[in-house]
């Protein structure tokens, strides 16, 4: 199976030799549990701060939903620029083919940050119909820790839109879904960049890994 992918730039369903994007060479094999999968959804809530944290971690791959591809340029974040810092996987297959790398034991942690209320609801109820929700679900089935930075966690949320700061008031259903997600196996929910950094720092220490720069 892998031989057909080598040198073609095509996606290999098992992950070995997987190409990050069309017309790119296959990726080299990675040691077991050596990388972190960071999933981006269609939320702009602390998006820049989340990517800044991702950039300080070693061996990070980005997994973009279709909505993330639409939202990133709105916040002046472009995929080509991200490729200079991360391996980038895009939601271009109906079956979420890049998820196959989880089965090859490449990733030690899966992060979804920031996560829209839509993504939170899907993860909380076991729905996996996008690349981030597929990554989250399959990671849990494999016992790989997941960290979700949920956007709508408080009765009042102040978030940055493309042009200004706005105040949102999440509905009871959004808050209930966050609580339901907290009960999902192998999942830790955070509600701020500071909490996300603290949880990532604890995970790095568990793995005896160091930040690229100071985490203080």
Secondary structure, 3 states (H helix, E strand, C coil): CHHHCCCCCCCCCCCCCCCCCCCCCCCCCCCCCCEEEEEECCCCCCHHHHHHHHHCCCCEEEEECHHHHHHHHHCCCCHHHHCCCCEEEECCCCCCHHHHHHHCCCEEEEEEEEECHHHHHHHHCCCCCCHHHHHHHHHHHCCCEEEEEECCCCCCEEEECCCCEEEECCCHHHHHHHHHHHCCCCEEEECCHHHHHHHHHHHHHHCCCCCCCCCC
